[in-house]
Amino acid sequence: MYRALATLEPWSRAKRGYTNGFVLSLGMLTFRIARALISFALLAGPLCPPRAAAQAAPASDESLLGQPVAAVRVVEAPQHVLSENPSDLAIAPGQPLDRESLRSSLRRLYATGRYADITAEAFSTPAGLRIDFLVRLNSFIGDVRFEGLQDPPSGSQALGVLRLGLGERFRQSELDRGLVRVNQLLRANGFYSAGFKPEIRPRTGTQLVDITIRVETGSRARLGAVDVSNPTTFHSDELIRTSRLKPRQPLTAARLEKGSERLRDWLFRRGFYAARVSAHPGEFDSASNTVPLTLDVTAGSPVSLEVTGAKLTSARIRQLVPVFQEASVDEDLLAEGRRNIRDYFERRGYIDCDVQYTSAENSGNGVRQIIYAVTLGPRRRLASIEFTGNKYFNDDLLRSRLTIQPAGFLRPAVFSRRLLQQNEDSLRALYASNGFAAANFQTETVENYRGRPDELLVRFHIEEGEQTRVESLELTGNSAISTSDLLAVTGSTAGEPFSDANVASDRDNILALYLNQGLPETRFEFRVAPGSQPGTVKLAYQISEGPRITVAQVIVDGNEYTRLAVIRRRIRLKPGEPLREGDLILTQRELYSLGVFNHVAVAPENPQGDETEKTMLVDVQEGKRFSVGYGAGFEVLPVGSSTNPTASTLEFSPRGILEFTWNDLFGRAQTFQIRLRASTLQDRALAEYSTPRFLDQRNLNLQLIAFTDKTLDISTFNSTRYEGTLQLEHRISTVTTFLYRYTFRHVLATDLKIEPQEVPLYSQPTRVSGPSVAWVRDLRDNAADPSRGRFYTVDVSLFSRDVGSTANFIRVFMQNSSFTPLGHNLIFARSTRFGVETPYGGSLSSDIPLPERFFAGGGTSLRGFGLNDAGPRDPDTGFPVGGLALLTFNQEIRFPIRLPFTTTAVSGAFFYDAGNVYSSVEKITFRTTPPPNDLNWLSHSVGFGIHYPTPVGPIRLDLGYLLNSPQFTLPTSPTGLARQHPFQFFLTFGAPF
Amino acid sequence: MRASSIRAFLILAALAAPLLAAAQAGVVVDRVAARIENDVITLSDVRELAAYQRLAGREPAADSELLRDLIDQWIVTNDASAARFPAPPQAQVDAEFDALRNQVGSPEKFAARLRELNLTEAAVRRLVAKQMFLDAYLERKFRAVARVQPGEVERYYRDEFTPQLQRRNQPVPPIDDVRDSITELLLERDITRRAQQWIDQARAQLDVEILPEFKP
């Protein structure tokens, strides 16, 4: 270690000014220079004898330095010339050979990332020296997979610890290190004798290598004796039993972790909040293939935690006091618990709540007792919020930024000191981002508001101060992207407020724009200078663009069944074009959307190299081509009675589902699926074939569906349906779609409740066949449970005898829905539906098949009626017969409901539904009381619903009341009349409209 | 006659072949000596360091040792650059360069020596500046944490300082007279130790590959 710089000895001595003794200064010198030599080695000093120079490295001829260079080549050994006189090297023809340019050129070539080794050789030629850079090409990682693994661990886990990234430089040392990690993973999962056979296959024509690691795992070890290091008062056997870890169980990392967690939770429930448990396998016994296990338990002191002065459930205490989550008891966590408990009660109206805690160890039993003493004080509520001094922002805007809120309709007040502080910070940030850097805020809490002792007013006093605006913005350094394009994403333009936050936002937007133009190394700097006017600044953005990265080529790998053309059509990256981040992400997304790949990786080859043309690698992992799904459940449906036209019954039915799916048919990402569903209420069998990107068009998807369905859903008859549909989905934009369909439907209506001689056509089997077009424009934020946006659809169907239909008729259906937030978490949702059917070409209205008519009533249309109960009825039997026109209006106000355990997840809705099904479009009327023999009238229903959201849509319980329930003719009734039952309730899954 | 011409040609060809082969063979003028992360240390780096050592009037260390030192240098440079440590002022660099030149001899002698060693003045200035930069960085990084343990001054005075002076028949000053100097020396020793430890740890974590020809 002691290497001295004797050369600089006079300098060092003079610098240090040592005068007392050669040894001291020499010793000082030694260490001073030894340190210097750690940074810059020179030669051994007097304390270390000089070493003879050993020339182990190959000799280089420096006598050539200074001679003129005639040519420069880059050559892949032995004689494959890759380039001649490359312009980006420091060494160039016509210049003398010098060490500096040689070194710089070597570094330049290495920095491209393409070469693993480079040697510069000089050849004498009549014209001068020819410098050949002999290179050995790097290899880059292509497809990596494991064979022979036994789950656990899974292939993806093993790949994760192997850490060989797609496109990165391949180094044997990295593979070796990765295999060590994989071996550790295997040992953690019981494979102590695993062997690896990595096979590295260069891919012809590329610099890629594909790596297959064949693993011979051997048998998974089992647990041997299980022991515990037990500092607790509990019996060791009890601890082991609690962990449920037993001898002879297969050893997996997940099992050990689960067992440790079980034991820790058990100790936790007994007050050992700082307990830690870890499982340590011992020495592997190859003879018995077992591993003994020791559970290391660190229990800490038992803790009892109590809250006095207020009621809190244990679950709530665990949520508020972080000692439980952190598994530790320290002052910081206890103090945080105090703040959380106070905040909890403040939010519930105990604004003067005070919480103190004590923590002391009971010398008798060793238990640490923590007591949170809560003094609630009187319960008060925030009644109002006021702002003073604000000119730039109005009260409504400021109020919308607050989380504290006064009490409202079915909505309690939300207030706490912590929230108040957060809101003050939020307002301060709002003003700062709008140029008011010096805005001052003070909050005042006024008690006994309006003379009421339980009411509070919070008043924000705002001193806005001077606003700083941008006088001018100068953009320099940009050439790849025009100034106007950059200004389009910049907020800090002339006249706009100035703030650091806005500049940061501009920076992010500008860099994102450059990143998406293949310029990832762009740098952004800014300068601020006082403007010529008071309260203004001059802003200057300096852009340093860096080189543009373009796509050289795209290499696809990993597909065994899927056709290459199918994959290539979804790749957005194009050779010659800039490497855009957006294209990379879209490519990945589109390949995933095919539904045939488990994993899609898109990465550049040689990411660390500074080349400006990158080969892009697309590596896919195909999923299972065949899958089977099954499930069971039950359904509940209110169904009209088959004997009483005014009654309905709840029908319960178990349901079973079976699905077979073939993915990636013919390697074209096409799908064929068979779905079978059976219950006592409905049987269905469906076969579906779909192909994405029909006719090679990105926005065209084709589906062919055939199904048969037997349903008891209309009380007039049972329906058996056979249907085939050919559908072409044409996506015009992300929100607009056209659906072109051809439908063939054969419906059998059986168990008729209508007299056949009066309606003869209804007793015959019917067929409908014809094309239809639907236009859909969906602007909702969430199709399953929308809270804002609009939805439009128009569907036109034409059924003709010429193509097999039993009647000629046209059906038009339109729907428009909107969802409007009203503030304070209220949403106004409405929907209007209109439909009309009309016969043509010699067909009569009575020719239109019963099942093809409009029906309404139920949880997703008119909630004052049972399922399909609205509209005209058969005069003899009283059962609904549907109609040829439909007009419905649905309105509801949705609001959050605060309930225990659900906070505000549950919402309620008051609704008003109006409308009906009409015999024909001419019969549409707004009269509210029809005569008994003409049920064309406008119904009005009101009701209340409770909704609970789920990730795929809300579960709803709706109670509807039909305000103007009509009477209708029913010969079998004693009075000859019957009345629609006014109350209905529905348990439904999904949004109402 | 014809046969003799052919024989002569063959003899000439046999004689000329090695010469021709020698003319075709390239001379290695530079190559990669070690790879460290995404950078390389070249043979010319090693040669330059060896030349600098000769300029200082010493025989250079072995190539493998020089290469190791250059790797250490790379580690410190990388850390200093990441910390945006400032370069030394040009005036100080000039002063140190002048001191080195004066050590070698007259300006003409210095220039001749540079030519002999294939060094340029710019390269030497660069090397001096770099050394100052790294030295100052290590000082900044480790001076604050360097410590002299209790009793260490006395131990050094007793076990190293006094015996060395006695061997040279020089008078041994009282410990209190040299306490400050010894303390500074021991601090420097601690800085060196910490720096080396840090470098060793950093080296273990980096992706460093020395080509076989340059391994000891």
HADDOCK unambig.tbl for C-alpha pairs under 7 A between the chains (distance, minus, plus):
assign (segid A and resid 7 and name CA) (segid B and resid 56 and name CA) 5.13 0.50 0.50
assign (segid A and resid 11 and name CA) (segid B and resid 99 and name CA) 6.83 0.50 0.50
assign (segid A and resid 27 and name CA) (segid B and resid 185 and name CA) 6.99 0.50 0.50
assign (segid A and resid 28 and name CA) (segid B and resid 185 and name CA) 5.02 0.50 0.50
assign (segid A and resid 31 and name CA) (segid B and resid 188 and name CA) 5.56 0.50 0.50
assign (segid A and resid 31 and name CA) (segid B and resid 189 and name CA) 5.36 0.50 0.50
assign (segid A and resid 31 and name CA) (segid B and resid 192 and name CA) 6.61 0.50 0.50
assign (segid A and resid 32 and name CA) (segid B and resid 188 and name CA) 6.08 0.50 0.50
assign (segid A and resid 34 and name CA) (segid B and resid 192 and name CA) 6.76 0.50 0.50
assign (segid A and resid 35 and name CA) (segid B and resid 135 and name CA) 6.96 0.50 0.50
assign (segid A and resid 35 and name CA) (segid B and resid 192 and name CA) 4.94 0.50 0.50
assign (segid A and resid 36 and name CA) (segid B and resid 131 and name CA) 6.81 0.50 0.50
assign (segid A and resid 36 and name CA) (segid B and resid 135 and name CA) 5.10 0.50 0.50
assign (segid A and resid 38 and name CA) (segid B and resid 69 and name CA) 6.84 0.50 0.50
assign (segid A and resid 38 and name CA) (segid B and resid 72 and name CA) 6.62 0.50 0.50
assign (segid A and resid 38 and name CA) (segid B and resid 73 and name CA) 6.94 0.50 0.50
assign (segid A and resid 38 and name CA) (segid B and resid 196 and name CA) 6.92 0.50 0.50
assign (segid A and resid 39 and name CA) (segid B and resid 72 and name CA) 6.57 0.50 0.50
assign (segid A and resid 39 and name CA) (segid B and resid 73 and name CA) 4.81 0.50 0.50
assign (segid A and resid 39 and name CA) (segid B and resid 76 and name CA) 6.71 0.50 0.50
assign (segid A and resid 39 and name CA) (segid B and resid 131 and name CA) 6.59 0.50 0.50
assign (segid A and resid 39 and name CA) (segid B and resid 134 and name CA) 5.63 0.50 0.50
assign (segid A and resid 39 and name CA) (segid B and resid 135 and name CA) 6.45 0.50 0.50
assign (segid A and resid 40 and name CA) (segid B and resid 69 and name CA) 6.79 0.50 0.50
assign (segid A and resid 40 and name CA) (segid B and resid 73 and name CA) 6.15 0.50 0.50
assign (segid A and resid 40 and name CA) (segid B and resid 131 and name CA) 5.81 0.50 0.50
assign (segid A and resid 41 and name CA) (segid B and resid 66 and name CA) 6.90 0.50 0.50
assign (segid A and resid 41 and name CA) (segid B and resid 69 and name CA) 5.55 0.50 0.50
assign (segid A and resid 42 and name CA) (segid B and resid 53 and name CA) 5.59 0.50 0.50
assign (segid A and resid 43 and name CA) (segid B and resid 53 and name CA) 6.38 0.50 0.50
assign (segid A and resid 43 and name CA) (segid B and resid 58 and name CA) 6.72 0.50 0.50
assign (segid A and resid 43 and name CA) (segid B and resid 60 and name CA) 6.11 0.50 0.50
assign (segid A and resid 43 and name CA) (segid B and resid 61 and name CA) 6.35 0.50 0.50
assign (segid A and resid 51 and name CA) (segid B and resid 61 and name CA) 5.97 0.50 0.50
assign (segid A and resid 52 and name CA) (segid B and resid 61 and name CA) 6.77 0.50 0.50
assign (segid A and resid 53 and name CA) (segid B and resid 59 and name CA) 6.72 0.50 0.50
assign (segid A and resid 53 and name CA) (segid B and resid 60 and name CA) 5.83 0.50 0.50
assign (segid A and resid 53 and name CA) (segid B and resid 61 and name CA) 5.25 0.50 0.50
assign (segid A and resid 53 and name CA) (segid B and resid 62 and name CA) 4.68 0.50 0.50
assign (segid A and resid 54 and name CA) (segid B and resid 62 and name CA) 4.79 0.50 0.50
assign (segid A and resid 54 and name CA) (segid B and resid 63 and name CA) 6.72 0.50 0.50
assign (segid A and resid 55 and name CA) (segid B and resid 62 and name CA) 6.71 0.50 0.50
assign (segid A and resid 55 and name CA) (segid B and resid 63 and name CA) 6.50 0.50 0.50
assign (segid A and resid 56 and name CA) (segid B and resid 63 and name CA) 6.97 0.50 0.50
assign (segid A and resid 56 and name CA) (segid B and resid 213 and name CA) 6.59 0.50 0.50
assign (segid A and resid 56 and name CA) (segid B and resid 214 and name CA) 6.52 0.50 0.50
assign (segid A and resid 57 and name CA) (segid B and resid 63 and name CA) 6.89 0.50 0.50
assign (segid A and resid 57 and name CA) (segid B and resid 213 and name CA) 5.16 0.50 0.50
assign (segid A and resid 57 and name CA) (segid B and resid 214 and name CA) 5.36 0.50 0.50
assign (segid A and resid 60 and name CA) (segid B and resid 27 and name CA) 6.93 0.50 0.50
assign (segid A and resid 60 and name CA) (segid B and resid 28 and name CA) 5.14 0.50 0.50
assign (segid A and resid 60 and name CA) (segid B and resid 29 and name CA) 5.06 0.50 0.50
assign (segid A and resid 60 and name CA) (segid B and resid 30 and name CA) 6.74 0.50 0.50
assign (segid A and resid 61 and name CA) (segid B and resid 27 and name CA) 6.50 0.50 0.50
assign (segid A and resid 61 and name CA) (segid B and resid 28 and name CA) 6.58 0.50 0.50
assign (segid A and resid 61 and name CA) (segid B and resid 29 and name CA) 5.79 0.50 0.50
assign (segid A and resid 62 and name CA) (segid B and resid 29 and name CA) 6.72 0.50 0.50
assign (segid A and resid 99 and name CA) (segid B and resid 44 and name CA) 6.45 0.50 0.50
assign (segid A and resid 102 and name CA) (segid B and resid 30 and name CA) 6.94 0.50 0.50
assign (segid A and resid 103 and name CA) (segid B and resid 42 and name CA) 6.70 0.50 0.50
assign (segid A and resid 103 and name CA) (segid B and resid 44 and name CA) 6.46 0.50 0.50
assign (segid A and resid 107 and name CA) (segid B and resid 40 and name CA) 6.63 0.50 0.50
assign (segid A and resid 111 and name CA) (segid B and resid 38 and name CA) 6.92 0.50 0.50
assign (segid A and resid 117 and name CA) (segid B and resid 32 and name CA) 6.41 0.50 0.50
assign (segid A and resid 118 and name CA) (segid B and resid 31 and name CA) 5.74 0.50 0.50
assign (segid A and resid 118 and name CA) (segid B and resid 32 and name CA) 5.85 0.50 0.50
assign (segid A and resid 119 and name CA) (segid B and resid 30 and name CA) 6.05 0.50 0.50
assign (segid A and resid 119 and name CA) (segid B and resid 31 and name CA) 4.09 0.50 0.50
assign (segid A and resid 119 and name CA) (segid B and resid 32 and name CA) 6.46 0.50 0.50
assign (segid A and resid 120 and name CA) (segid B and resid 28 and name CA) 5.82 0.50 0.50
assign (segid A and resid 120 and name CA) (segid B and resid 29 and name CA) 5.65 0.50 0.50
assign (segid A and resid 120 and name CA) (segid B and resid 30 and name CA) 4.99 0.50 0.50
assign (segid A and resid 120 and name CA) (segid B and resid 31 and name CA) 5.66 0.50 0.50
assign (segid A and resid 121 and name CA) (segid B and resid 26 and name CA) 5.23 0.50 0.50
assign (segid A and resid 121 and name CA) (segid B and resid 27 and name CA) 5.10 0.50 0.50
assign (segid A and resid 121 and name CA) (segid B and resid 28 and name CA) 4.33 0.50 0.50
assign (segid A and resid 121 and name CA) (segid B and resid 29 and name CA) 5.57 0.50 0.50
assign (segid A and resid 122 and name CA) (segid B and resid 26 and name CA) 5.20 0.50 0.50
assign (segid A and resid 122 and name CA) (segid B and resid 27 and name CA) 5.08 0.50 0.50
assign (segid A and resid 122 and name CA) (segid B and resid 28 and name CA) 6.33 0.50 0.50
assign (segid A and resid 122 and name CA) (segid B and resid 29 and name CA) 6.42 0.50 0.50
assign (segid A and resid 123 and name CA) (segid B and resid 26 and name CA) 4.91 0.50 0.50
assign (segid A and resid 123 and name CA) (segid B and resid 27 and name CA) 6.61 0.50 0.50
